[in-house]
């Protein structure tokens, strides 16, 4: 498992959290319980299985729902 911190553009409304969580929880390999959206910092933190899903697929899921990724920082758990 890997942990990733994803920096998004400024989030404008709390309903963004629901949209982002929904998009990420549908990505295969993402630990659904680990998905945390930090609204004030415009960041997402989650754990995922890199063998099942590449980081690019997670970033694409965010972009698809309207939240382009500014940067990502991955760490081993």
N, C-alpha and C positions, 0 to 999 in steps of 0.2 A: 504494500500500500504506500501511496505517496500523499503528501499534504501539499495543497497549492493555495497560495494567496493571490487573488485576482483583483487588480485595480480596474474599476470601471469609470466611465465618465460620471459626473455628478448626478446622483439620483435625486429626482425632483419630488417624488411622492411616496408615501408608505405603501401604496398598492404595488409599487415596483417590486417590493420584497416577495409578494405572492407570485408574481409573474416569473421572477428569477428562480425562486425555489422550485416552482412547477416545472420549468424548463430543465433544470439540472437534475431533479429527482427522476426524470424520465430517461436520462442517459445511462446506458448499460455500464456497469463497473463503478458508478458513483455510490459511495456509502450515504444513503439517504438521510440517516440520522446525523451525519456530520455537517450537512450543508447549513452554513450560517451566513446571513447577509448582514453586514454592518452598514446600516443606512447612512449614518453621519459621516463615515469614512469612505463611503461608496466602494466598499470592498466585499468580496465573497471569499470565504474560507471553506474548504471541503477536503475530504479524503477520497481517493479513488484508486482503483486497481489499474495500473499502467499496462498490464498484460492484456486487459480487456478493452481499454479505451485510451487512446492517446489524448494528451492535453489539447491538441488542436480540435478534437471533436467536442470537448467541453466548451472551448472558446467559440466554436461555430454555433453551438446551441444557444449561447448567450447573444451572439450577434443576430441570430435568426429571430429572437424575440425583441430586438431593438436596443441591445446593450453592448456596444462594441468594447472589446477588451483593450485597455491602454497598456497594461503590463501584467506578467504572471511570474510568480516566484515559487518554484517547486522545491520541496524538501522530502527526504526519506523519513519514514516514521520509525 
